[in-house]
Amino acid sequence: ATAILMLLFGLAYLDRQIIALMVEPIRAEFGVGDFSISLLQGFAFALLYAICGLPLGMAVDRFPRRYVILGGVLVWSLVAMSCGLAQTFNQLFLARVVVGAGEAALAPAAYSLLSDIFPKRKLTFALAVYMVGALIGSEISLALGGYLLHAAEGGAALPILGPVPAWRFAFIMTGLPGIALAF
């Protein structure tokens, strides 16, 4: 359980941080400046992440935690993929907002679940393992994101969608694993 939660936390950070590599292509495609990019990288994500944390924490107290986690991971993964489909800056902004809402489900559910699984004297280690996921996800977002952007340089062809720019390809591909891992 701890390893799975760590993996999900890493995936959350991957989806949260991947945008840092896409600043220039997003700026060029949507014709936005530094302020708009800063909104995408921080405020858009943090807005619903902070607001949804409390009601999702209450949901963890009332509903099975695995379903709260499943819902959160599915939401953030699908919406992270949809970032690659955004046709306007506003659509991309909205998608980033909803990624934050989905990710807000994981931490309260994970803390609660781990505190039930582990005796008090072993809980700190389990929480530390879970938190390592953030570091892993941050680093993977740079490595995998850089690889995907390089591999799709000049565009990539996807089934149904056809050719897409590298930054869109990276969003779609990094959101995809969450759908499988959610279950």
C-alpha positions, 0 to 999 in steps of 0.5 A: 500500500505504501509503495502504491501510494508513493507511486501515485504521489510521484505521478501527481508531481509528474503531472503537476510539474511537467508544465515547467518544460513547456513554457516556451511552446505554450507561450508561442502557441497561445501568444501569452506573456510571463504573467499568464505562464505564471498563472498556469504554473502556480495559481491555476493548480493551487486554486482548487487544490487548496479549496478542494482539500477540505471537502475531500478531507471530509469525504475521506472521513465518510467514504471508502478512501480507495474510492476517493483516491480512485476518483482523484487520480482519474480526474487529474489524469484525464484532465492532465491529458486534456491539457494537451488538447486545449485549443485556447489559453483559457481551456488550458488554464481551466484544465490546470485548475481541475488537475489541482482539484483531482490531486487534492484527494490524494494526500488526505486519503493517503495519510488516513489510510497509512495511519490505519495500516501501520502501528503508531511506532512505524507510521513515520517511516511509512509517511516518509516513504510516501513523501519520497514520491514527491521527489521522484515525481519531480525528477521524473517530470524533468527527465521523462518530460525532456525525453518526450519533448525531444522524442516528439520534436517536430510533432508526433502522430497519435491515433485519432488525433493525428499529428500534435506538437511535442508539448501536447504529446508530453501532456497526453503521455504523462497523464496516461499512466494515471488511468491505469494506476488509479485502479 
